[in-house]
């Protein structure tokens, strides 16, 4: 960058470095939009957009409304923007969030941390490539927005001594609790205020007076922002809905762990730790290869020193050129070993060459996270690290760990939030590859060349896998899309969206029936793993579009069904449509046919049949259909409708 930092300098000439940076920023903004017309997801994407469009207690579960309140508010605002009345339109607007995160990360890393622009850009592209989560899930991406803002503000507030930044950092953490209630543990970021105070005190030779008092006041500024955000937002919720409604909804969030055990705090933490521990299998094996290289090159280095001494006496002068060639060959051979290690990792299943599923990035991604955590610890305790470097290392260490806390997706959220971690890790690796020098290890010669080779090979693997995964992966029911070649012509929400021929047939058929029966706008009771149909068919849910989830209890569903019955008594014209997934359609057909059970068992198996028999929530719907004389009016290979 020039002093002006502009694309055109004072002489009116183009500043090539600034133009290149503008290109970088444009690419980062547009890159997340590459798949906005790819495929349909029957789970999270349409479910989120339905909640945004029909936000409120009338069509949403109170637990979900309040536990992710700010995400629903922002999503509702987005749904009212121009051209947001389609899946592509909503994907475009929500897709700007990861792009914005990458741009913010880029500017912070280059402006404040001094990371070279090229390394930062590659780091941000890597972070975007690892974004597996659909952008429709705003409670994840808004969490990342507030976390990024908090880290930047804490860094600026502590290094510049500006308490207002610390207040704003606390404000971000407080707002994040209303983005997703399980973000409560993120308040641990405030601990860095005390850590930085200790670092300052130690660097000043432990002679700074009032250091503890200053740190205490800084903490108060952070806590003031945190509590202010909570007070303002909870006050608004009390005014809008009544605090009792909020407390009741959040109370159910704690109660749901009886069924949805993966949401228990202990389960979240243990599952997270388990994935790191499980990945030690690969750390050990790569470590063995690295150790062999250290031993080999340690011997070479010791022998080289010995021969140098002999050469000085003239005893080995004739073999000096031969030895120089052998040293070069040893490095070439090690390069081949590193390439063979990559091949071995692919063959052994460390990462897949199929980029439409998580197998391509999960294990390399976890190892990259472990590398980030390790680098942060080294820089925190390294004697040559500045206090600013110790601070950002501590912030990123905590950020990497806490991002996954509060989610039942194990380590995946941390992989989705590397907008600071990826550039920082690549930068530190670059510094090591550039400046790392040979030394001593336990009084033995240490040659860093084999470590540089292993690290380079691993970084190449991560960059390649993340790029190809980013280009090929599209989220659909927790896995990836396999074919995006056909469009649906009779559904305005899905207009222009490419999907597989099979999915296109499903949606074309049910959309045609929805138009014929004028179902748009009618309330629907959905059951099965098809909550997105509420959005795709523009049918607001009578209570919860994803009532099959374990987090939605049977008692809550029973209350909701009774409210539907009460509304039907008051208004004779009110009769919600019931839309079911295939297995439940087959179950109802089996009930009306003596041989139907045997037919169903052949299609779904004994286990699935028993699950449906024991599913109390499903039995509530069966009773409801029988009680009000519902009849099947539509059926295809995936869905069935009763009216």
N, C-alpha and C positions, 0 to 999 in steps of 0.2 A: 504494500500500500504506500502511496505517496503521502506527503504531509496533508494534502487537501482531502485525501480519501475519496475522491470523486472520479467518475469515469473520464471527465475532461479536465485537464490541468489548467493552470493560469494562462498558459500560452495558447489555449484552445486546441491542444492536441489530445488525442485519445490516450488514456492511461491503460495500457494493456492489462496490467495486473487487476485493476478495478473492473475492467470489462470482463475478465475471466471470472472474477468473483460474482459479478452479476449473473453470468451464465450458470455458475454453481448454484446460486440461490434460486434461479428459475427452475433448474432441473430438480432441486430438492422439493419445491412446491408442487411441481407437476408429476413427479415420479409416483406418488401414492395414488394418482388418479388413473393409472394404467389399466386397472381391472374393473372400473366402475360399471361396465356393462357385461361382466362375466357372471353367468350362472345365477341360480336361485337357491337360497338356503331355507329349508323348512323350519329351522330352529331359531337361532339368535337374531339374524338380520331382520326378518319380517316381524318377529316378536317385539324387538326394540322399536321399530318404526310404528307398529300398532300402538304401543304404549305412548309414543310421542304424539301421534295423531289424536288418540282418544284419551289423553291424559286427564286424570281426575278420579275421584272415588266412585263415580258411576260405572266405569268400565275397567278399572284397575284394582288389583288387590292392594289394600292399604299398606301391607307390609312392604311390598315392592315399591309403591309410590313414595313412601317416606324414607325407606332405607337407601334409595338412589334418587332423592328428590331433585337436586340441582341438575343431574344428568337428564332427568325427564323434562325439567323446565327448559333447558337449553335445546333439547331435542324438539320440544313443542314449538319453540320459536323458529327453529330451522324449518320445520314442516310447513310454516306459514310464509316462507320466502318464495319469491318468483321461481317458477319451474321446479318447485320441490314436490309437485304432485305425482311423482313417479319414482320408481326404484332407482333409476339412473340419476335423477335429480337429487334425491336424498344421499345417494352414495357420493355424488360430487361434493356436496356441502360438508358431509362428515369426513370425506377424504382430505379436506384441507387441514384438518387437525394434525395428523401425523406430519404433513408437510410443514406446518407452522412450527411444530416441535423441532423438526430437523433444522429449520432456519434459525430458530432461537438458540439451539445448541451450537450451531455453526458460528454464529456471531459471538456468543459468550466464549467459546473455545479459542477463537482467533483474536478477539479483542482483549479479553481479560486474562486468559491462560497462556497466550502466546504460542499456541499450537499452529504450525504451518498450515496454510489454507488447503493445500493438496491433501495432506494427511487427514485434516478435519473433514473435507468433502468425502473422501473414501470412507471414513468412519461413519458419517451420517448416512451414506448410501447403504452401508452394512447394516446399520440400525433399522433403516426402512425395509431392507430385504428380509429382516427377521421379524417384521410385524405380521404375525400370523392371524391376529385377532381382527375380525371384521370391524370396520370403522363405525358401523351402526352401534356397537357396544360403547356408548359414550361414557358410561360410568368407569370404564377402563381408561379411555383416552383423556378424559377430563382429570382423572386422578393423576395421570402422567403430566398433564399441563401444570397442575398446582404443585406437584412435587418438583418439577423442573424450575418453576418460578421460585419456590421456597429455597432450593439449593443456591440459585443465582443470587437471591436477595440476602441469604445468610452470608454468602461469600463476600458480597459487596459491603454489607453492613459491618462485618467484623474487620475486613481488611482496610476499609475506609473510615471506620469509626463513626458511622452514621446510624443512629438508633432508629430513625424512621424506617430504614430498610429492614431492620430486625422486627419492627412492629408489623410491616407488610408481610414478612416471612411467616410470622405467627398467624396473620390473617389468612394466608393461603392454606395453612394446615387446618385452621378452623373450618374454612369453607369445604375442605376436602372431606370432612366428616359427613357433610350433607350431600356430597357427591356419591359417597358410598360409606355407609355407617361403619363398616369394618375397617375403614382407614384410620380409626382411632389410634392404633399403635404408631402411626407416623409421627406422633408428637415426640418420639424419641430423637428426632433430628435436632431438637433444641439442646440435646446433650452436647453438641459440638461447641456451643457457646462456652461451656465450662472447659471443654478440652482445649479450645483456643486460648482461653485465659491462662491455663496451665502452661501451654507452649510459650506464650508471651513472657510469663514469669520466669520460666527456665532460661529463655534466650537472654533475658536481662540480668542473668546471674543471680536470680532469686532476691534481688534487692529493690524491686519495684514496690513502692508503698501504695496501698489502696487498690491493689490488683483484684483482691477478692471482692471488694465493694463494687468496683467497675463491672466485674463479671456478674455480680448479683443484679445490678441495675439493667444490664443487657438482657438477662434472663427475664426480668420483669417486663421489658419492652416486648419480647417475644410472646410471653404468656398473655400480656395485655391484648395483643393482636389476635391471639388464639381465642381468648374468652370473648372478645368483642364480636368476632365473627359468629361464634356460637350464639351469643345473646341476641344479636340482630336477626339471625336466620330463624332461631327458635321463636323469637317474638313474632316474626312474620307468620310462621306456621300457626302459632296460637291464634293470631288475629284471623287468619284465613280458614283454618280447619278446626281449631280448638286443640289445645295441648293434649287433651285426653285421647284424641284420635291418633296423634303422633306417638304418644307413650304406648298405646295399645298396639299399633303397628310394629313398633320397634320391639315391644315385648314378645310378639310372635316370632320375631327374628331370632331371639334367644331360645324360644321353645322349639323351633323347627329342628334343632340339632338332635332331638330324640330320634327322628327319622333320617334326616339328611346328615349323617354322621361325618361326612367329608367337610362340613362347614364348622365342626368343632375346632376351637382354637388349638387344642392339642393335636388334632388330625392335620390341620394346616401346617403346623410347625414340623411335626414328625415326617410327614410326606415330603416336605421341602428338604429336610436334612437327609432323608433316605435317598433322594435323587442325587445329591452331592456325593454321599457315601458310595452309592452304587457306581458312580462315574470314576471312583478311585481305581476301579479295575483297569481302566485305560491309562490313568495317570501312572500307575505302577509299571505297566508295560512300556509306556513311552519313556518313563524314568530309567528303566533298565537299559534301553537303547542309548539314552543320553549318558548314563554312567559308563557304559562300555566305551563310548566315544571319549569321555573324560580320561579314562584310564589309558586308552590307546594314545591319545595326543599328549597326555602327561608323560608317558614313556618317551614319545618322540621329542618333546621339549627338553626332557632331562638328557637324552642322548645328544641332542643338538648342542646343549651347553657343554657337554663333555667333549664333543668333537671340536667345538670352537676352541676350547683350551688346547687340545692336541694340535689343531691347525696352527695356532700361534707359535708352537714350538717347531713347526715344520714337519711333524711326523705324519700328518694326514693330509697334507696339501694336495696330493694327487687325487684323493677321493672327494674333494670338496664339491666339485660340480655334480658328481653322481649323487651325493647326498642332497643337494639342492633340488635335483630332479625328483628324487624319492619323496621329499617333503611336499612338493607340488602334487605328485601323484596321490599322496595320502589324503590331501584335501579334496581332490577330484573323486577319489573313492568314497569319501565321507558324504559328498554330495549325492552320489549314487545310492548310498545307504539311506539317506533322507528320502529320496524319491521312492525307494523300495518300501520304506515305512509307510508312505502315503498309500501305495498300492495295497500293502498288507491291511491297513485300516479299512479300506474299501471292501476288500475280500472278507474280512472278519465281521463286517456289519457295523462298524463304528459309525458310518454314515452311508446312506443309500444314494445311488445314482438316479433314483426315481424322485422327481422334484414336486410331485403333486401330493406329498404327504409329509408328516413331521419327521419321518425317519431321516430325511436329508439334513436336518439342522439340529435335532434335539441333543444328541451326545456332543457334537462339536460345539454347539451353543453353550451347553453346561460347562464344558472344559474352558471355553472362552470366559465365562463368568468366573470360574475358579481362578483363571489367570488374572482377571481384573482384581479380584479380591486379594490375591497374593501380591500383586504389584502395589496395591494401595497400602497393604501392611508394610511392605519393604520401604516405601517412600515415607510413611508415617514415622518409622523408627530409624530411618537412615540419618546419620549425623550431618550429611551435607545437604539435606533437604531444607529449603527455606520454610518459614512458618506458613507462608501462603500455600506452598505445595503440600505441606502436612495437612492443612485445612481442607483443601479440595480432595485430597486422598481420603481423609476421614469421612467427608460428606458422601463421596461416591461409594465407599465401603458400606456405609449405612444404607444408602439408597438402593444398592444392589440387593441387599438382604431384605429390606422391608417392603420392596415393591410387591413381592409375592405373598406377604402376610396379608390376610384378609380375603384371600381368594382360594377356591378349591381346585385351582388349575396348576397346583404344584409350582414348578419353577418357570412355567411359561410366561407369566406376567413380567418377570425380570428380563427375559429374552426380548420382550416387546417394548422394553423401556431402556434402551441403550443409547439414547440420544446424547448423553454426556460420557457414558462408560466406554462406548466403542472408540470415539476419537481419542480419549485419554489413554486407553490401553494401547492403541496403535502408536500413539506418540511416544509413550514410554518404551515400547518395544523398538521403535525406530532409534531412540536415543541409545539403547543398549547395543543394537546392531551397529550403530555408527561409532560409538565411543567406548564400548566395552573392551577392557584391556585384560591381558593375562595377569595372573597374580599367584597367590599361594592359598592352598586349602589344607589345613592341618599340617603346615610346614612342607607340603608337597607341591610341586609345580602344577598350576591350574591353567589350562589353555581353554579359552572361552569359545574357540572356533566351533567345536561340536555342538555347544549349546546354541550358538547363533544359527547353525544349520538346522537343528531340530525346530527352533522357534520359527525360522523363516518358512519351513515346510508346513508347520501347523497353521501359520497365518495365511499362507496361500490357500490351504484347504478351506479355512473359514470364509475367506473372501469369495472363493469360487462357489462354495455351497450356498452362502447367503444370497449371492447374486442370482444364481440359477433358481433357487427356491423362490426368491422374490418375483422372478419373471414368470414362473410356472404355477405357483400355488394360488388357489382361490378357495376360500373357506366355504364348506358346505357340510352341515351336520357333524361338525367336529373333525372332519377329514378334509380331503381336497377334491376339487372338481376333476373329472376325468375327460370330459368332452364338452366343448362349448361351440356348437356349430349350428344350432337351430333357434329361431325366434318365434314367439307367440304373437299372433296378429290381432287377437280379439280381446286383449286385456290392456287397458291404458296404463295401468301401474307397471306392467312388465314390458311395455313397448320398447323395442330396441335392445332388450336384454338377450344375450346368447346363452343357451343352455343345451343339455344333452337331448337327443331325440326323445328319449323315454320321458324325461321331465316335461318337455314341451307338449307331449301327447297328454300327460296328466292335466296340465294347466289349461291346454286348449279346450279339452272336454268339459272340465268343471267351470271354466270361464264362460263357455257357450251356454251352459245350463243356468249359470248365475244371471246372465243377461236375459235369457228366456223367462226365468221365473222372477225377475226383478228383485234379486236378493240384496243388491247393494244398499247399504244403510240399515238393513235389518240386523237385529242382535243375533249372535250366534253362540252356541255352547260347543266348544271344541274339546275333543278328547283324543289323546294320542300325541305323538311327537310331531305335531303339525301346527304349532302356534302361529306361524307366519301367514297362514291362510286368512287370518283376520285382516291383515294388511293387504295382501294380494287381491282379495275379493272385496275389500272395503266394507267389511262387516264387523262392527264393534262387538267386542266380547260382552256377554251378559254378566260375567264376573271376572274370570281370569283365563286368558287364552292358552295358558300352559298349565292347566290344572293337574296334569299327570305328574308334575315334578314332586319329588319327595318333600321339598320345602313347603308345599301347599298341603296342609293337613286335611284329613278326612272330616274332622269336626268343622273346620272353616268352610269346606266345600258344602257340607250339609247345611250350614247357616245360609250360604249363598243360594243354594237350591231352594230353600224355604222362602227366601226373599223373592226369588223368581216366581214361585207359586203364589205368593201374596200379590205380586204385580199382575199376574194373570187373572186373579179373582177381581181385582179392581178394574182392569181394562180387558174386556172380552176379546178385543182385537189383537192384544199382545200375545204372541206365541213365538218364542225364539226358535231359530233353526238349529238343528243339531248336526254337526259335521264331525265325522269320525275317520280315523285312520284305518287302513285295510284290515288289520287283525281284529279290530273291534267290529267292523262290518261283518266279517266272517263269523264272529261269535254270535251276533244277533241272527244271522241267517241260519246258524246251526240250531238255535233255540226253536225255530219254526219248522224244523225238518227233523224227523226221527233219525234219519241217517246222517244228518248234518254234522253231528259231533265227530263221527268217524272221519268224515271228509275234512273237517277242520284240523283234526289231529294230524292228518297226513300233511297238511300245509304248514301248520305252525308248530307242531310237536307237543308232546305231553307237558313239558315244562311251561311253555307259554300259556297253554290252556289252564293249567293249575294257577298260574300267576293271575290270570284274568278272573278266575273263580274266586280268588282270595283278595282281589283288589277292591277294597271297600268303596273307594271313590267311583270306580267304574260301575259297581253294583247300584250306586245311587242313581246313575244315569239310566241304567236298565229299568229300574223301578219307575223313574220319571217318564220314560218313553211309554211304558205299559199303562201307567196311570192316566196319561192324557191322550192315549190312542195315536201316537205318532206312527207314520208310515214312511217306508223308504221311497224316495222320489228320484234319487240319482245314485249311480254307482259306476265307478271305473276301476282300473287296476290298483289305484292308490287310495281313493277317498270314497266315502258314502255319505249321503245326506238324508236326514229324516225330517219331515215337516208335519 
